């Protein structure tokens, strides 16, 4: 893998972690169960994205 490709993966990992934490934070503050579930699902999706990029290494 080239240096540029590794930097891209590093950025993607950082973004996925950031969005996962923000969706988890948002879910914990939501009162509406439907919206809370949606935010939790989005957090899970970003965890899957993180895992996919991490497995490239």
C-alpha positions as CSV (number, residue, x, y, z in Angstrom):
1,X,0.0,0.0,0.0
2,X,1.3,3.4,-0.8
3,X,1.7,6.2,1.7
4,X,-1.2,8.1,0.2
5,X,-3.5,5.1,0.4
6,X,-2.5,4.6,4.1
7,X,-3.3,8.3,4.8
8,X,-6.7,7.9,3.1
9,X,-7.5,4.9,5.3
10,X,-6.3,6.8,8.4
11,X,-8.6,9.7,7.6
12,X,-11.5,7.4,6.9
13,X,-11.0,5.6,10.2
14,X,-11.0,9.0,12.0
15,X,-14.1,10.1,10.3
16,X,-15.9,6.9,11.0
17,X,-15.0,7.1,14.7
18,X,-16.1,10.7,14.9
19,X,-19.5,10.0,13.4
20,X,-20.0,6.9,15.5
21,X,-19.3,8.9,18.7
22,X,-21.6,11.8,17.6
23,X,-24.5,9.4,16.7
24,X,-24.1,7.6,20.1
25,X,-24.0,11.0,21.9
26,X,-27.1,12.1,20.0
27,X,-29.0,8.9,20.6
28,X,-28.4,9.2,24.4
29,X,-30.0,12.6,24.4
30,X,-33.1,11.8,22.2
31,X,-36.4,11.2,23.9
32,X,-38.3,10.0,20.8
33,X,-37.7,6.2,20.6
34,X,-37.9,6.1,16.8
35,X,-35.3,8.8,16.4
36,X,-33.1,7.3,19.1
37,X,-33.2,3.9,17.2
38,X,-32.3,5.7,14.0
39,X,-29.3,7.4,15.6
40,X,-28.2,4.1,17.2
41,X,-28.5,2.4,13.8
42,X,-26.3,5.1,12.2
43,X,-23.7,4.7,15.0
44,X,-23.6,0.9,14.3
45,X,-23.3,1.6,10.5
46,X,-20.3,3.8,11.1
47,X,-18.8,1.1,13.4
48,X,-19.1,-1.3,10.5
49,X,-17.5,1.2,8.1
50,X,-14.6,1.6,10.6
51,X,-14.2,-2.2,10.8
52,X,-14.2,-2.5,7.1
53,X,-11.4,0.1,6.7
54,X,-9.5,-1.4,9.6
55,X,-9.6,-4.8,8.0
56,X,-7.9,-3.4,4.9
57,X,-4.8,-3.0,7.1
